[in-house]
Amino acid sequence: MAAAQLTHMGIYVHQLEPMVAFYGNVLGLVVSDRGHVPRFGGDIVFMSGDSQIHHQVVLVHGRPAHATYTTVMQISFTVPSLAELRAARDRALANGARNLRATSHGNAWSIYFEDPEGNVIEVYLDSPFHVPQPHGDPLDLDKPDAQILVETEAACRADPGFLPRAEWERLQAARLA
């Protein structure tokens, strides 16, 4: 059996346009479609950051007014470099993101923050290492890339489950075969 692949996520929102602006300004997503869905009783906006993918995030007006928290644990996006992770951090803060924190998971470097309606967003990139999860060390993104890499590798090698990422990928491919 082929494993299913996650392609997009939809969330109900209280206020559609501020959320569209936030996801556009912070994550660089653009509106690919929008319309009204009578079944949902509200408007829907499809957004993507990839020219070959129609939508990666779907925002739907209709989150009940009494819903004071979200049941979404996190919505995660990947970036290609530590420089892009820093830029995402800066855009998030400039656009009113709350509770921002940076974490090294050993296998990835992540920032977490809340969007205007309290949904937790993760922006991350993979590291060249693997350690069993959960694993979380503080991450200082103001350090140079080379220093972050050296510190992450040292922390990972101290974990008895350490593997180079390529080795973990080989083992994972065998499990999925």
C-alpha positions in Angstrom: 0.0 0.0 0.0 1.3 3.5 -0.9 1.4 5.9 2.1 -1.0 8.8 1.8 0.8 12.2 1.4 -0.4 15.3 3.3 -1.1 18.1 0.8 -3.0 20.8 2.5 -4.8 21.9 5.7 -8.0 23.8 6.2 -8.9 25.8 9.3 -12.0 27.7 10.4 -11.4 31.3 11.2 -13.3 34.1 13.0 -12.1 36.9 10.7 -11.1 35.8 7.2 -9.4 38.9 5.7 -7.0 39.5 8.6 -6.0 35.8 8.5 -5.5 36.0 4.7 -3.2 39.0 5.2 -1.2 37.3 8.0 -0.6 34.1 6.0 0.4 36.2 3.0 2.6 38.7 4.8 4.3 36.2 7.1 4.5 33.0 5.0 4.4 34.4 1.5 1.3 32.5 0.5 -0.9 34.0 -2.2 -4.6 33.6 -2.8 -5.2 31.0 -5.5 -9.0 31.0 -5.3 -11.8 32.2 -3.2 -15.6 31.9 -3.0 -18.7 31.3 -1.0 -19.6 27.8 0.3 -23.3 27.6 1.3 -22.6 24.3 3.1 -20.1 26.1 5.4 -22.3 29.2 5.6 -19.3 31.4 4.8 -16.5 32.3 2.5 -13.5 30.2 1.7 -10.0 31.2 0.6 -7.4 28.9 -0.9 -3.7 29.9 -0.5 -0.4 28.5 -1.8 3.2 29.3 -1.8 3.9 26.9 -4.7 3.0 27.6 -8.4 2.3 23.9 -8.9 0.0 23.4 -5.9 -3.4 25.0 -6.0 -3.7 25.2 -2.3 -1.7 24.4 0.8 -3.8 26.3 3.3 -7.6 26.7 3.2 -9.1 29.4 5.4 -12.9 29.1 6.0 -15.0 31.7 7.7 -17.3 30.2 10.3 -15.3 29.4 13.4 -17.9 29.8 16.1 -17.7 32.9 18.2 -17.6 30.9 21.4 -14.6 28.9 20.2 -11.9 30.5 22.3 -9.1 28.1 21.3 -8.2 25.9 18.4 -7.9 22.2 18.4 -5.2 22.3 15.7 -1.9 21.4 17.4 0.2 23.2 14.8 0.5 24.0 11.1 4.0 23.5 9.8 5.8 25.1 6.8 9.3 24.3 5.6 12.0 26.8 4.4 15.3 26.0 2.6 17.8 27.7 4.9 18.5 29.2 8.3 18.5 32.7 6.6 14.9 32.0 5.5 14.0 30.8 9.0 15.4 34.1 10.4 13.4 36.1 7.8 10.2 34.2 8.7 10.8 35.0 12.4 11.2 38.7 11.6 8.1 38.8 9.4 6.1 37.0 12.0 7.1 39.5 14.7 6.5 42.4 12.4 3.0 41.1 11.7 1.9 40.7 15.3 2.7 37.0 15.9 2.5 36.1 19.6 4.5 33.7 21.7 7.4 33.2 19.3 10.0 30.6 20.4 12.9 29.0 18.5 13.8 25.3 19.1 16.4 22.9 17.8 14.9 19.4 17.6 18.2 18.0 16.5 16.7 16.8 13.3 15.2 20.2 12.5 15.5 23.9 13.5 12.1 25.4 14.2 10.3 28.6 15.2 6.8 28.5 16.6 4.3 31.3 17.0 0.6 32.0 17.1 -1.3 33.5 14.3 -3.9 36.2 15.1 -6.5 33.6 16.1 -4.2 31.5 18.3 -3.3 28.7 15.8 0.2 27.6 16.3 2.4 27.9 13.2 5.8 26.1 12.9 8.4 27.2 10.3 11.3 24.8 10.1 14.1 23.3 8.1 15.6 19.8 8.4 19.1 19.4 9.8 21.6 16.8 8.5 21.1 14.8 11.7 18.5 12.5 13.3 17.8 11.9 17.0 14.8 10.3 18.5 11.9 12.7 19.2 10.8 14.5 21.2 14.0 16.5 21.5 14.2 20.2 22.1 17.1 22.5 22.8 16.9 26.3 22.8 17.9 27.8 19.4 19.6 31.2 19.1 19.0 32.2 15.5 21.2 35.2 16.0 24.3 32.9 16.0 26.1 32.3 12.7 24.9 29.2 10.6 28.2 27.4 11.2 27.9 27.8 15.0 24.3 26.5 15.0 25.4 23.5 12.9 28.3 22.7 15.2 26.2 23.0 18.4 23.4 21.0 16.9 25.7 18.2 15.8 27.3 18.0 19.3 23.9 17.8 21.0 22.8 15.1 18.5 25.9 13.0 18.9 25.4 13.1 22.6 22.1 11.3 22.1 22.4 7.5 22.0 19.9 7.4 19.1 21.9 9.7 16.9 22.1 8.9 13.2 23.2 10.9 10.2 20.1 12.0 8.4 21.0 10.0 5.3 21.2 6.8 7.4 17.8 7.5 9.0 16.3 8.1 5.6 17.7 4.8 4.3 16.2 2.9 7.3 12.9 4.8 7.0 12.7 3.8 3.3 13.2 0.2 4.2 10.3 0.4 6.8 8.1 1.9 4.1 8.9 -0.6 1.4 
